[in-house]
Amino acid sequence: MPEGDVVLRTARRLHAALAGRELVTADLRWPSLAAENLVGLEVIEVVAIGKHLLIRLDQNATLHSHLRMEGSWHVHRTGEPWRRPRTEHEIRAVLANSEWTTIGHHLGMLDLVATDREHTLVGHLGMDILSAAWDPAVAVRRVRDQGDREIGLVLLDQRVIAGIGTFFMSEAAFLRGVNPWTPTSSVGKLDELVRLAHRLMVVNVDRATQVTTGNARKGQEAYVHARSGRPCRRCGTTIRVAQLGEAPNDRAVFWCPHCQPGTVPTDDGRVRRPLGATPAPAGRRTRSPYRR
């Protein structure tokens, strides 16, 4: 799922293309919005709040979208050909002015509300980790108030801090040596963990690829995220993956058992092979029983 850095970068691109211009096309391919007409309205601004995008228009209107797992917005010059998705139904929204056309693909949510009613959609969110109003002391206090909840779940809870997803949670927890299943009340130097998550996300806002290792080469970007079955970059222990939280809202979380010791109640102990690996063909000799 796109995290706060991706959403903020998307908001900036949409703002540059739409803000201060009148919509000449507004095709909302969403059942509850099919009859809405935004043509002629001027886009005031596009902002990100956590993982939510708000396109604010004049006449007290806000178009809200959430990318969920697969969503994305694309910007094209109006009138020029653009690469269409495999199927037309993947397009959820088309907003265009005389210069730019923006296309919303696979959007997970699309709502139209009065701007003074935005709180009904985003009012439950905690402080945006990438906002100019970010206050680490307040954020740490909100996290600490969660008591014995697993620290991984707390950092992923958008009601506590908005914007953090599994990538930055897993990476920050690894770098601080914190097991994501540790009760929040037992995490030492909680302020350093929260500040690190913030710093990692800030430096990634302007990157096309999320990187925490300092190496943007493919396969080298992360310490633990999506690296189950591979050796830890620090100690060589096999990185593991297990579910955090209760179904159906549980999330796959990656960690190093040596660098982040502690109990993981959802780890079944099975051998973990690298993500994307497949068994080698029968009779073929390889160094490992799996290949990529």
CORRABEL-V656793 format. One record per residue. N is the residue number from 1. RES is the residue in three letters. PHI is phi as a letter, one per 40 degrees, with the letter a starting at -180 (none if undefined). PSI is psi as a letter, one per 40 degrees, with the letter a starting at -180 (999 if undefined). BURIAL is # if it has 16 or more other C-alpha atoms within 10 Angstrom, else .. Layout:
{{N/RES/PHI/PSI/BURIAL} {N/RES/PHI/PSI/BURIAL}}
This chain:
{{1/MET/none/h/.} {2/PRO/d/h/#} {3/GLU/b/a/#} {4/GLY/d/d/#} {5/ASP/c/d/#} {6/VAL/c/d/#} {7/VAL/c/d/#} {8/LEU/c/d/#} {9/ARG/c/d/#} {10/THR/c/d/#} {11/ALA/c/d/#} {12/ARG/c/d/#} {13/ARG/c/d/#} {14/LEU/c/d/#} {15/HIS/c/d/#} {16/ALA/c/d/.} {17/ALA/c/d/#} {18/LEU/b/d/#} {19/ALA/c/h/#} {20/GLY/g/e/.} {21/ARG/b/i/#} {22/GLU/c/h/#} {23/LEU/c/h/#} {24/VAL/b/e/#} {25/THR/b/h/#} {26/ALA/a/g/#} {27/ASP/b/h/#} {28/LEU/b/h/#} {29/ARG/c/g/#} {30/TRP/b/h/#} {31/PRO/d/d/.} {32/SER/c/e/.} {33/LEU/b/e/.} {34/ALA/d/d/.} {35/ALA/c/e/.} {36/GLU/c/i/.} {37/ASN/b/h/.} {38/LEU/b/e/#} {39/VAL/c/h/.} {40/GLY/g/e/.} {41/LEU/c/i/#} {42/GLU/c/h/#} {43/VAL/c/h/#} {44/ILE/c/d/#} {45/GLU/a/i/#} {46/VAL/b/h/#} {47/VAL/b/i/#} {48/ALA/b/h/#} {49/ILE/b/h/#} {50/GLY/g/b/#} {51/LYS/b/e/#} {52/HIS/b/i/#} {53/LEU/b/h/#} {54/LEU/b/h/#} {55/ILE/b/h/#} {56/ARG/c/h/#} {57/LEU/b/i/#} {58/ASP/c/i/.} {59/GLN/g/f/.} {60/ASN/f/f/.} {61/ALA/b/h/#} {62/THR/b/h/#} {63/LEU/c/h/#} {64/HIS/b/h/#} {65/SER/b/i/#} {66/HIS/b/h/#} {67/LEU/c/d/#} {68/ARG/f/b/#} {69/MET/c/d/.} {70/GLU/b/e/.} {71/GLY/c/i/#} {72/SER/a/i/#} {73/TRP/b/h/#} {74/HIS/b/i/.} {75/VAL/b/h/#} {76/HIS/b/i/#} {77/ARG/c/h/.} {78/THR/c/h/.} {79/GLY/g/e/.} {80/GLU/c/i/.} {81/PRO/c/i/.} {82/TRP/b/i/.} {83/ARG/c/h/.} {84/ARG/c/i/.} {85/PRO/c/i/.} {86/ARG/d/d/.} {87/THR/b/i/.} {88/GLU/c/d/.} {89/HIS/c/e/.} {90/GLU/c/d/.} {91/ILE/c/h/#} {92/ARG/b/d/#} {93/ALA/a/i/#} {94/VAL/b/h/#} {95/LEU/b/h/#} {96/ALA/a/i/#} {97/ASN/b/a/#} {98/SER/c/e/.} {99/GLU/b/d/.} {100/TRP/b/i/#} {101/THR/b/h/#} {102/THR/b/h/#} {103/ILE/b/h/#} {104/GLY/c/h/#} {105/HIS/b/h/#} {106/HIS/f/f/#} {107/LEU/c/h/#} {108/GLY/c/d/.} {109/MET/a/i/.} {110/LEU/a/h/#} {111/ASP/b/i/.} {112/LEU/b/h/#} {113/VAL/b/i/#} {114/ALA/c/i/.} {115/THR/d/d/#} {116/ASP/c/e/.} {117/ARG/b/e/.} {118/GLU/d/d/#} {119/HIS/c/d/.} {120/THR/c/e/.} {121/LEU/b/d/.} {122/VAL/b/e/#} {123/GLY/c/e/.} {124/HIS/c/e/.} {125/LEU/c/i/#} {126/GLY/c/a/#} {127/MET/c/h/#} {128/ASP/c/h/#} {129/ILE/c/e/#} {130/LEU/b/e/#} {131/SER/c/i/#} {132/ALA/c/d/.} {133/ALA/c/e/.} {134/TRP/d/h/.} {135/ASP/b/h/.} {136/PRO/d/d/#} {137/ALA/c/d/.} {138/VAL/c/d/.} {139/ALA/c/d/#} {140/VAL/c/d/#} {141/ARG/c/d/.} {142/ARG/c/d/#} {143/VAL/c/d/#} {144/ARG/c/d/#} {145/ASP/c/e/.} {146/GLN/c/e/#} {147/GLY/g/b/.} {148/ASP/c/e/.} {149/ARG/c/i/#} {150/GLU/d/h/#} {151/ILE/c/d/#} {152/GLY/c/d/#} {153/LEU/c/d/#} {154/VAL/c/d/#} {155/LEU/c/d/#} {156/LEU/c/e/#} {157/ASP/c/h/#} {158/GLN/c/e/#} {159/ARG/c/e/#} {160/VAL/c/d/#} {161/ILE/b/h/#} {162/ALA/c/h/#} {163/GLY/h/d/#} {164/ILE/c/h/#} {165/GLY/b/a/#} {166/THR/c/d/#} {167/PHE/c/d/#} {168/PHE/c/d/#} {169/MET/c/d/#} {170/SER/c/d/#} {171/GLU/c/d/#} {172/ALA/c/d/#} {173/ALA/c/d/#} {174/PHE/c/d/#} {175/LEU/c/d/#} {176/ARG/c/e/#} {177/GLY/g/f/#} {178/VAL/b/h/#} {179/ASN/c/h/#} {180/PRO/d/e/#} {181/TRP/c/e/#} {182/THR/c/h/#} {183/PRO/d/h/#} {184/THR/d/d/#} {185/SER/c/e/#} {186/SER/b/e/.} {187/VAL/c/h/#} {188/GLY/c/i/.} {189/LYS/f/f/.} {190/LEU/d/d/#} {191/ASP/c/d/#} {192/GLU/c/d/.} {193/LEU/c/d/#} {194/VAL/c/d/#} {195/ARG/c/d/#} {196/LEU/c/d/#} {197/ALA/d/d/#} {198/HIS/c/d/#} {199/ARG/c/d/.} {200/LEU/c/d/#} {201/MET/c/d/#} {202/VAL/c/d/#} {203/VAL/c/e/.} {204/ASN/c/e/#} {205/VAL/d/d/#} {206/ASP/c/e/.} {207/ARG/b/i/.} {208/ALA/c/d/.} {209/THR/b/h/.} {210/GLN/c/h/#} {211/VAL/b/h/#} {212/THR/b/e/#} {213/THR/c/e/.} {214/GLY/g/e/.} {215/ASN/b/h/.} {216/ALA/c/e/.} {217/ARG/c/i/.} {218/LYS/d/h/.} {219/GLY/g/e/.} {220/GLN/b/e/.} {221/GLU/c/d/#} {222/ALA/b/i/#} {223/TYR/c/d/#} {224/VAL/b/d/#} {225/HIS/c/h/#} {226/ALA/g/f/#} {227/ARG/b/f/#} {228/SER/d/h/#} {229/GLY/g/e/#} {230/ARG/b/i/#} {231/PRO/c/i/#} {232/CYS/c/h/#} {233/ARG/c/e/.} {234/ARG/c/d/.} {235/CYS/b/e/.} {236/GLY/g/e/.} {237/THR/c/i/.} {238/THR/c/h/#} {239/ILE/c/h/#} {240/ARG/b/i/#} {241/VAL/b/i/#} {242/ALA/a/i/#} {243/GLN/c/h/#} {244/LEU/b/h/#} {245/GLY/g/i/#} {246/GLU/c/h/.} {247/ALA/c/i/.} {248/PRO/c/e/.} {249/ASN/b/e/.} {250/ASP/c/i/.} {251/ARG/b/i/#} {252/ALA/c/h/.} {253/VAL/b/i/#} {254/PHE/b/i/#} {255/TRP/a/i/#} {256/CYS/b/h/#} {257/PRO/c/d/#} {258/HIS/c/d/#} {259/CYS/c/d/#} {260/GLN/b/g/#} {261/PRO/c/i/.} {262/GLY/i/i/.} {263/THR/c/h/.} {264/VAL/b/g/#} {265/PRO/c/d/.} {266/THR/c/e/.} {267/ASP/c/h/.} {268/ASP/c/e/.} {269/GLY/g/e/.} {270/ARG/c/i/.} {271/VAL/c/h/.} {272/ARG/b/h/.} {273/ARG/c/i/#} {274/PRO/d/i/#} {275/LEU/d/h/.} {276/GLY/g/e/.} {277/ALA/c/i/.} {278/THR/b/i/.} {279/PRO/d/h/.} {280/ALA/c/i/.} {281/PRO/d/i/.} {282/ALA/d/h/.} {283/GLY/g/e/.} {284/ARG/c/h/.} {285/ARG/c/h/.} {286/THR/b/i/.} {287/ARG/c/d/.} {288/SER/b/i/.} {289/PRO/c/e/.} {290/TYR/b/i/.} {291/ARG/b/i/.} {292/ARG/c/999/.}}
